[in-house]
Amino acid sequence: MRRITAILLLAACVVGFWVPGVKSAQAYSLGYGRFNNATGYWTYGPLWNSSWNSAASGGAYQWTAVTDCPFTYSYNIALGNLYGNNVQALNLGATGKVGVTVYSYSTSMGIYNMKIKLNTYYPMATDGRSTAYDVQSILTHEFGHGVPLNDITNYYYATMYAYTQKGETWKRTLYSDDIAGVRAAY
């Protein structure tokens, strides 16, 4: 009887890892570099769609709001431009990528010159419509690259999951693995 119970318990644990919606244990991947003083200053870059301002602020705020973590994103026109840390809206063509983040870092300066680019080749919206990609979800994910967290492919529900779909708004907020990642970075 004990052997059967142990086998069933083991089977339940193994199956639990495969059930959608079950939280994973720290499914994050740290990138390279860090912002000095645990603060990333940012602003809007050229050709920015001003109607997306609140979506950009909301995406950055998610990373700042993590409790027990000193990291913050701070909107600052002067410092964002000084360091080249800005969010842009550009038509990048049919690349298959709705958002891209590129940053440079050095051991002495930390992360600098971070650019987040939304690919306006694809339909974008802020109202969650099913025919467009959600601006805030994309930006929350892209700001995560500045933490710096890498894309992951093993946990669909994480904000840092590598892929998105039209109408997907639940990545506007962070999940446990994203939170564990920013805490691990800082």
N, C-alpha and C positions, 0 to 999 in steps of 0.2 A: 504494500500500500504506500509506503514512504517513497519507494522508487517511482511509482506512477505519479504521485503528487509532485515530486521533484521534476519529472519530465514535463508535466503539464505547466508547472510554474516557469520552467526554462522556455517552453514553447510560447507562453504568453509574453515573456520578456522579448523574445526575438520578434514575434509578430508585432508587438508594440512599436518597434522601430520603423515598421513599414506602413503603419496606419496613417493616412493623411491627417494633418492637423496636430499630430503629436509633436511636441516641441523637441528639437534636437539639443544636444549638449554642445554649446559653443561652436556652432557651424559658422565660423568667420575665418577670414584669411587676412593677416596684416600685410600692408604694403610697406614701402620704404619711406623714411623721412618722417618728420613731425613739424608742426608749426612751432616756432619759438614762442615761449611764454604760453603755450597751449591755447593761442588765439589765432584764428584765421580771419583776417580782414578781407571783405569782399565788396564789390559794387557791380552795377550793371555795365556791361560793355557796349560796344557799338551795335547798332541795328536791333537793340532790345525792344521787344514788344511791351510797352508800359502797362498794358492790361494784365500782365503776368507778375507784377511786382509782389503782390501778396502771396502768390504761390511760391516765389523764390524765397521770400522771407520765412514762410512756413516751412519750407524744406530745410533751410539752414537752422531754424529754431529747433527742429527735432533733435539735432545733435547737441545743441547747447543745453537743452532741457534735461539731459541725462543726469540723474542724481548721483552723488558720490563720484563725480568726475569733474576735473577742473577745465576740460576742454570747452571752448566757446567759439562760435562764429559771430562776428560783429560786422554789421553793415556800416561801412565807413567809406565815403566817396574818395577822400584824399588818400587814405592808406591803401584802399583797394586798388586805386590807380597806381599808386607809388610802387606797390609790389606786383602789379599786373594780375591781381586776383579778381577776375570778373566773370560774370555770367553773360553769355551771348546767345543770340538767336540767329542762326545762319542756315542757309540751304546747302547742306553737305551732299545732296544727291542721294541716289538709291543705294546707300551703303549697308542698309539693314540695321543701322544704329540710330536710335532716336535721341540719344544723348551720349556725349563723349566728354571725358575729363582728362586733361593733360596738365601735369605739373612738373616743376623742376625743384630740386632740393640740393643742398650741400650740407656737410657736417657743421659748418660754421653758421650758416644762415637758416637752416631748417628748410621747410617748404616755402617756395616763392614762385611767382609767376604762374599761378594756377588759373587755367581757363576751363570753364564749363561751357560746352556748346550744345544747344538744343538744335536738332536737325529739323528745320521747318519744311523740308521736303515732304515729311509725313504730317498728317492732320493732327493738330494739338488743340486742347481745350482745357478749361479750368472747371467745368461744370459736371464732369464725370460721364459725359455722353458716351455711348457705346461705339460710336463711329470715329473716335479720336483718342490719342494718347493723352494721359493726364499729366499736365505740366508739373504739378506739385509732386506727384509720385516720382516722376523722372528726376526732378531736381533734388528731392530727398536722397534718392539713390546716388546721384552724381556728387552731391556734397559729401556723401559717405566716402568717396574715393579720396577726398582731401583729408580725411581723418588720420591716416589713410587705410582704408579697407579695400581689398580686392573683390572682384566679382566672385560669387560662389555658384555652383551648379548642383549642390547636394541638398539644398533646403529651399523649396519653392516659396515658403511663406516669409522668408527673410527679405528685408528691404534691399539687401545687397545681392539678391538673386540676379543672375546675369541677364534674364530675359523679362520682357513685359508684354502686355497685350492691350489692345484698345479697350477703353472703359475701366481699366484696372485702377482703383483709387485706394485700395487698402495699403499700398506701399507709401502712403503719405506719412504714416507713423512708423516708428521703429518697433521691432520685435525683440524678444529676449536675446537672440544671437547678435543682432546689431548692437544692442546695448552692451553686451559682454565684450564685443570687439572694440568699441570706443573706450571702454574702461581699461582694456588690456593695453591699448595704445598709449593712454595717458595715466 
